[in-house]
Structure formats: C-alpha cells, structure tokens
Amino acid sequence: GHNRLKAISLHGYKCQVCGFDFAETYGDLGRNYIEVHHVNPLAEQNGEHIVNPETDLVCLCANCHRMVHRNSHEVLAIDELKEIISR
C-alpha cells in the first residue's frame, strides 16, 4: 500500500537493523526487496491511528523481521535488536 511505498522511499532497501541488502546478495532477484515492519503492532492499537511511515514503519531483512517477532508475547524494539547483534 501507500504507507509501505512511502516507508521504502524514506528508509530505502537496506535493513535498518543489520544493513543487509537483498540486491547485493541476490542480484536482480533481490533488487527492490525489503520487508516493512510496524514498530507498534496494529493489533495493539485501539481506534484510529494514522501511520507515520517515517516513525511507525521500519525496513527490515527477513531475518531481523523474524527476530523482532520471535517472542510471541512481545515485539522486540528495533533498538533492542540492534543492541543484540552489536554484541
């Protein structure tokens, strides 16, 4: 949708946690591919929430996206995941 495209235009196709670039690894197959993650899960939001692509959406590789959702009880914060991989 619109928010997804806006997030990608703002953040680009490199993972915002680990810097992975699908095109660098997979060539044409990976070009223009990234997963867009909601920082605050939509399910937890009550009422009308206007999604701000700059602050509410982040672009993640598949591995980092899986890891922020690894714990079924809470979504890991992007900064927490950055901290984990920088150890």
C-alpha positions as CSV (number, residue, x, y, z in Angstrom):
1,G,0.0,0.0,0.0
2,H,0.8,3.7,0.1
3,N,2.5,3.6,3.6
4,R,4.7,0.7,2.6
5,L,5.9,2.6,-0.5
6,K,6.4,5.8,1.5
7,A,8.4,3.9,4.2
8,I,10.7,2.4,1.5
9,S,11.2,5.8,-0.2
10,L,12.2,7.2,3.2
11,H,14.3,4.3,4.6
12,G,15.5,2.5,1.5
13,Y,16.1,-1.2,0.8
14,K,18.8,-1.8,3.3
15,C,17.8,-3.5,6.6
16,Q,17.6,-0.7,9.3
17,V,19.0,-3.1,11.9
18,C,21.8,-5.1,10.3
19,G,22.3,-3.3,7.0
20,F,21.6,-6.4,4.8
21,D,20.9,-5.5,1.2
22,F,19.0,-8.2,-0.8
23,A,20.3,-6.8,-4.2
24,E,23.9,-7.1,-3.0
25,T,23.5,-10.8,-2.1
26,Y,20.9,-11.9,-4.6
27,G,21.5,-9.6,-7.6
28,D,18.4,-8.9,-9.8
29,L,16.3,-11.4,-7.8
30,G,16.8,-9.3,-4.6
31,R,16.5,-5.9,-6.2
32,N,13.9,-3.7,-4.7
33,Y,13.0,-6.2,-1.9
34,I,12.7,-5.4,1.8
35,E,10.1,-6.2,4.5
36,V,8.2,-3.4,6.1
37,H,7.6,-3.7,9.9
38,H,5.1,-1.8,12.1
39,V,7.0,-0.6,15.1
40,N,3.8,-0.6,17.1
41,P,1.8,-3.7,16.1
42,L,-1.6,-2.7,14.6
43,A,-3.3,-5.3,16.8
44,E,-2.3,-3.3,19.9
45,Q,-3.7,0.0,18.6
46,N,-7.2,0.9,19.5
47,G,-9.2,3.4,17.5
48,E,-7.9,5.3,14.5
49,H,-4.2,5.6,14.3
50,I,-2.6,7.4,11.5
51,V,0.5,5.5,10.5
52,N,3.6,7.8,10.0
53,P,5.9,5.9,7.6
54,E,8.9,7.7,8.9
55,T,8.4,6.8,12.6
56,D,6.0,3.9,12.7
57,L,7.5,1.7,9.9
58,V,10.9,0.3,9.5
59,C,12.5,-1.6,6.7
60,L,13.9,-5.0,7.8
61,C,15.5,-8.0,6.2
62,A,13.6,-11.3,6.6
63,N,15.9,-12.5,9.4
64,C,15.6,-9.3,11.5
65,H,11.9,-9.2,10.9
66,R,11.5,-12.8,12.2
67,M,13.7,-12.0,15.2
68,V,11.6,-8.9,16.3
69,H,8.6,-11.3,16.2
70,R,10.4,-14.2,17.8
71,N,8.7,-13.9,21.2
72,S,5.0,-14.4,20.6
73,H,4.2,-12.2,23.7
74,E,6.0,-9.1,22.7
75,V,7.5,-7.4,19.7
76,L,11.2,-6.6,20.2
77,A,12.1,-2.9,19.8
78,I,14.4,-2.1,16.9
79,D,17.0,-0.6,19.2
80,E,17.0,-3.8,21.3
81,L,17.6,-5.9,18.3
82,K,20.4,-3.6,17.2
83,E,21.9,-4.0,20.7
84,I,21.7,-7.8,20.4
85,I,23.5,-8.0,17.1
86,S,26.2,-5.5,18.0
87,R,27.5,-7.7,20.9
